[in-house]
Amino acid sequence: MKYKHKIYGSVLGAIGFLLSPLSWWNDLFINFPIAYAFACVANFVYKGSFLGSFIIFYWLTNIAGFVLLQKGLEKIQKDTKEKKKYSGKDFVRDVLLSLVYTLLIVILVKFNVIKPI
């Protein structure tokens, strides 16, 4: 029974890590394509919403990543007494990284490097 928590937590944590902005490559290869796809759909439904939708969906993937990562770690550490806290410094770093990537999205869309389908 104890191992089910660890496996489930590991899967949640891995998905969360892939969606979170904790490494440089996952935004480029995972979050951007997901946000781009949803922004294209939103732009198809409501013309002119591409940039705003792109930013909103990008942030939603990051938030989902942090939530899944946190829940996964809670499941893994359920039986252990030693728990590492997510510090304010970690939060500020992660928010700043997300803001940099958001600025990159805005620049790429404004210069027509990224366009809706």
Secondary structure, DSSP 4 states (H G I P E B T S, - for coil): -HHHHHHHHHHHHHHHHHHSSSSHHHIIIIIHHHHHHHHHHHHHHSTT-HHHHHHHHHHHHHHHHHHHHHHHHHHHTTT-S------HHHHHHHHHHHHHHHHHHHHHHHTTSS---
